[in-house]
Amino acid sequence: MSQHIKIRKGVNIKLKGTAEKVNVDATFPDSFAIKPSDFHGVIPKLLVKQGDEVKAGTPLFYDKLNEHVKFTSPISGEVAEIVRGDKRKILAVKILPDKEIRHEQFKKADPKDLSREEILKQLLDSGCWPMITQRPFAVIANPQDKPKSIFISAFDSSPLAPDRDFIVHGRGATFQKGLDAIAKLTDGTVHLNVHTQLNASDVYTKAQGVQLNKISGPHPSGNVGIQIHHIDPMGKGDIVWCLDPQGVLAIGRLFEEGVFDASRVVALTGSEVKKPRYYKTFFGAAIEKMLADNVNEGDLRYISGNPLTGTRISRDSYVGFYDEQLTVLPEGNQPQFLGWIAPGFDKFSLSRTFFSWLTPNKKYSLNTNMNGEERAYVMTGQYEKVFPMDIYPVHLVKSIMIGDIELMENLGIYEVAPEDFALCEYGCTSKINVQSIVREGLDLVKKETT
């Protein structure tokens, strides 16, 4: 039965540079790169070497901890370089693309006519499987598990987030095909969650075989972890799988056309972008041509993802596997008279330090300055104002700091992911890297309990 969930805690940080709803075909990049670092916890074992010819869907490496999980090429071409770091750690597999894309061929079929095992095998062989992640631990799902439910968040509430209704527009048949395949992976419910304040696309509202839930409220209402907590709460031993709408489309095309679809609509956003808009590209694609003549001069920060949870990258980097947003912001490392305490109407604050609370609809051009440094970690009540879970966030973070696994479990470590603490980190008076701490806690619990 569909549910209507009202999220009351949280905040929408309104920034300048939202992408205009215009689709642009990005200039075809000169190179692609698949980075094992995009897949937390994966230890890669190479299947190719420099000079090998690959097609879209050719396996590049697999996970040593689960050899069934393969990571495939998004494009056809030649393996140009295996980039390594310290101790020969694999940092990236670079590919020089062909002028025309050639695909590995997989079985075309209606998922309704296939068994769960047949669907699993096709997802694993094609490279679509890493698109499915799991809670707890926020890692790639284990194909040997059977989840109690599957969650798809049809909206993103983070700052400057792309409009997922716009991304899937007109692709209802492919989306439904993906849902049909996903539904075979669980005996439970497939939850498709939309926001009440947005005009949800027909692709979502007419979807079959899912429970359509309506969510209202500010960020982080779009986080799948928040949705799970309020719709189908997890306990110890429970497993829930998650994916985003573009992952569903890729799975749908796999069964519809028998090819691995690495195409990705990416929103180029941020106050330093001259023309923020949507680009049709591929995951793993070089971003330099996308940025050419479209960003302001100056000291800029490039982020693969949104400003709260994204990864800092260089201008010559590549689109991350899970990212559908690129953000460009000013660094903000220039000295300022009186520092962070200087008054101003162009500053945003979660408290009433500045005047942003008087103009709730105003958009801001914020930089990446932390306005302070790490200091004593004290109870301020700030986390609780923006953390919409029935969990004590500060107590959980402190239990992670001391490495008390039993206390972590009692305080709800299995329900959270680093992204759920992004607003806590943003508003933290103590300037603590909360997301990194939560990630360390999840890794510790996974290591000791699985």
N, C-alpha and C positions, 0 to 999 in steps of 0.2 A: 504493500500500500504506500502510495506516494506520501512524502512528508514535507512540511514547510518549517524550516529551521530559521530562527531569528538570532543572528549573532550580534550581541550588544557591545562587547568589548573589542577594541581595535581602533585603528585610525587610517584614513586615506591620506597619504602624502601626495599632494597634487603638485606635479612638476611641469615645467615647460618642456615642450618637445614631444608631445604625443604624436604618433604616426598618423598621417592623413590616410584615409581609406582609399588608397590608390595602389593597385598592383603593378609593379615594375619588374620586367625580366632583367635580372642582374646580368651584367656582362660576364660571359663565361670565364671562370677563373683559370689562371695558368697552372695551378696546382691544387691538390687536395691533401688532407692529412687526417688520419684517424689516430687519436691520442688515447692510450690506455688509461690515462689519468682521469678521463671523463667517466670511467666506470669504477666507482669506489670499491675497493676490496678485491679487484681482479688482478691476478698475477698472469701476465700474458705469455703464451708459448707460440712463437712465430711459426707460420706455415708457408711463408714466402721469403724470398731473398731479393736483393737488389737486382734489377734487370728482368724480373719475371713479368709476364703479361697477365693481366687480370681483367675480368669482366665485372660489371655491377652484380654483386651477389657472390663473388668468389671469396672464400674464407681467407682472411689475412692472419688471424691468430685466434687462439681459444684460451679459455680460462684454465690454468693448471689445477685449480681447486674443483672445477666441474667441466670436464672436457667436452661435455655435450653443448655447452654455451659457446657459440662461435660469433666472431665479429667479422663482418664481410665488407668488401669494398663498395663505396657508394657510387663508383664510376668505373668505366673501363679505361684501361691505359697501361702504363708501365710503372712498376715499383721503382721510384727514383732513388730513394734513400731510406735506410732504417736509422732514425735519429736515436742516439743513445746518450745517457747521462752518466753520473757516477756509478761505479760498479757495473757498468754496461746495462744499466736499467733502460728499458725501451721507453722512449718519450713519445715517439710518433712514427707512423709508417706513411711516408710521402709518396704520392702518385701523380705522375704526369698524365693528364687525360687525353683520350682520343677525341677527334673532332666529332664523331658520332658515337653515341653510347651503345655498347653491346651488353646484353644481359645474359646471365645464367638463366636457364629455363627450369621452372618448377611446375608442379602439377596445378592445372586449372581445375577448379572444382567448386561446387556449392558446399560451403561448410556444414550445412544442415545434413548433407549426405555422408559426411565423414565422421569417424570416431574421434574421441578425445586424443587418442594416441597418434592418429594420423595428423591431426591438426598440430599437436605438439612437435612432431618430427619436422613438419614443413616450416614451422616458426623457427625451430632451432637451426635447421640446415640453411635457411635463407639469410639469417642474420637479423630477423625481426624480433627475436626473443628479448634482446637487451632493452627493448622499448617498454617491457613490462617490469616494473619494480615492485617491491613488497614492503609492507610494514609487518613486523617490526624491523628495525635496523636500516631502513631506507637504502637498500641495495638491490641489485638485479634479482628478480624472483628465481627461486629454485624450482626447476621443472618437475622435480620429484615430489614436490608438495602439492596439496590440493587446498586452495584457499576457501575460507568460509564465505567470502564475497569479493567482488571486484568493483573498484571505484574509478569513475571517469569524471574529472572536473571540467565542465564545459565553459568555464570562465576563469580568468586570472585577475585577481584583485590587487596585485602588487603595483608599485609606481610605474607609470608609463607602459603598462602591460599591453600586449597586442590583443585585439578583439578576436576571440576565437569563433564568434559567430561569422565574422567577415571572412576568416580563413577557410571555413568549411562550406561557405555558401555555394550552392549548386552541385554539391558532391554527395547528395543524400544516398544514392544507390551504393556507392563505394563505402560510405560510412556504415550503412546497414549491413553490408557484407562483412565488414570487420567486426561489428557487434555480434553477428551470427557465429563467427569463429570464436570470439572471446567467451560467449555464453556457454560454449561446450567445455570450457576449462574449469568450471565450478559447478557444484551442486546447489550453490546458494544463489544470491541475487546479484545482478549487474546493476549498479547504481549510477545513473547519469544525472549530474547535478548542474542546475542552471541558476542564474541570479534573477531575483524577482524584478529588479530595477532595470534590467536590460531586456531588449526585445529579442528573446531567444529565437534562433534560426529554426525554420521548419525541419532542418536536418536533425535537430535535437527533439523538438516537440512531437514529431511524427515517428520517432524511432520505435521499433518494435522489439519486444523481448527484454526490456529494461524497466527499472523503476525510476521514473522521472521525479527527482526531488527538487524543491525550490528553496533557495538559500537567500536570505537578506542580511544586510549588515556590511560593515566596513572590512577592509583588509585586517586580518588574514582569512576572511571568509572563503576565498578561492583556494586556499591550501587544502589539499586532499586529506591531510592529517586532521584538520579541524572538522572536516565533513565526516570523516570516519568516527571521530569522538562523539559527535552529536547524533549520528544516524545509526551506526552499528558498532558500538564501543568494543574495544579489544580487551581481552584478558590474557594472562600468561598462557602461552601455547597456541593462541589464535594467530592466523595468518590472513592478511588481506593483500590482494594485488591491486596495483594502480597503473594507469597510463593516461596520456593526454590525447585529445582528439586527433592530432596529426599522426600519432602512433596507430590509432584505430584506422585511419585512412590508409596508412602503409600496409597494415595487415589486410584490409579489404582489397587493395590492389593486388596483393600477393595471390589471393585466391581467385580474383576476377581475371587477371591477365597472366598469372604465373611468373611474375618478375618481382625482384626486390626494388621497391620504390624508395630511394633516398632523398627525394625532393622535399623541400622544406620551405614554407613561407616564413620569412624572418622580418620582424619589424625593426627598422633602424630608427632609434629614438634618442632623445636627450636635447638639452638646451643648446649644445654646441653643434647640432646637425642643422644644416641650412634648409633641407627639405626632408623632414622625417616622413617616411612612407614604408610600404610593405614591398619586400623583394622576393621574387621566386628564385630560389637557389637550391643548394643541396647541403645536408650536414657534412662537415668536413671541408667545405669550400673556403678558399682564401678570401678574406674580407677586404683586401686592399682596393680592388676595383670598385667595390660597393661604396667605399669611403671617398674615392677620388673626387675632388672638387665639390664635396658635399659636407665638409666640416670646417669650422672656423679655425683660424690660426691661433697658436698659443700652446700652453702646457696643458695637455688634455689627458684624461684617463679613459681608456677603452675597456668596456665591460661586456663579457659574453654572458648575457642574462640580464636580470633587472638590477637596479642600484642596491637593493638590500641583500640579495643572495647570490648575485652573479660573480663570475671569476674575472679578475683583472688580467687583461691580455695586452699584447703589443699590436701595433697597427698592421704588422705583417703576419698576424696569426690567422686562425681558422674558426669556422662556426662549430661550436660544441655539439656533441651528439644529441643532447637533450634540450638545447637552447633554441628558442624561437624569437629571441630578442637580442639586439645589440644596442648598447647604450654608450653615449659619449657625453662626459661631464667635465667641467673645469676642475683642475687639481686643487686650486685654492690654497697654494702654498706661499702666497704673498703676505708680507707682514701687514697687520691691521692695528690701527690706533686703539688702545684699550682692549685689544684681543676680542675674545668671544663675548665679553660683557658689554661691548659697544652697542648702544641702542640702534634700532633700525626697523623700517617697515617692510624690508625685503628679506627678513629672516623668518624661518619657520621653527616652531618649538612645540613639543608635545605638552609642555606646561604653559604657564602664562608669563614666561620670561620675556617674550617679545609680544608683538601685537597681532600675531597670526590668528589668534582665537577670535578676533573681531571681524576677520574677513575669511570665513570658512571656505569660500569658493575661489579664492585667489590662487593662482599658480605661481610657483617660485622657481627661480634658477639657483639651485643649490650646488655647492662644490663638495669636494671630498674631505675637507678639513675636519678633523676630529674635535676641534675646539677644546683641547685639553689632552691629558695623558692618563695612563692607568694609575689608579689610586686605590685606597682601601675599599674592599667590597662590603658594602653595608646595606641594610634593609631600608628601602625608601618607599616601597609600595608602587613604584613605577611599572614594574613588570606586570603586576596584577591588573593594571588598567588596560593593558593592550593584549593580554594573553587569555583568549576565550576558551580555556579548557578547565575542567574541574581538577586542577593539579596545582600544587604549590611550586611555582617555577624557580624561585630563589632557593628553596630547600633542595629541589632536585639538582640544580646546578652545583650547590655546595656538596651534595652527596657524591657527585661525579668528581669534584676536585679532590676529595679524600679517598676515592676509589672504593667506596662501600657498596658492593653489588647488591646485597640484600636490601639496603635502604633505597637504592636506585629503583629496584623492582617495586618496592612498596609505594614509591612516590610517582610511578607511572612512566618509567623509561621506555617501556615497550610501545607506548602510544605516540611518542614524539619523534620528530626529525629536526635537524638543524634549522631548516627554513621556518619552522613554527616559532622559533625564538628570534627571528630577524628584527621584529619591532622592539623586542626587549633589548637587543643589542644596540639598536639605533638610539633608544632613549636612556641607555644606561649611564647614570651619573659617574660610575666608577670606571667607565671606558673598558669594560671587560669584553674580550672576544668570545661571547657566549656561544655562538654557533660552533666554533672550533671545539669548545669544551664539550658540548653535547655530542658532537661527532666522536670525540675520544671516548665518551661514556658508552655510546652505542657499540663502538668497536670492542671495548673491554668486555661488555656484557655478552656480546656475540662470541667472543673468543672463549670465555669461561663457561658458557652455558650450552653451546652447540657442538 
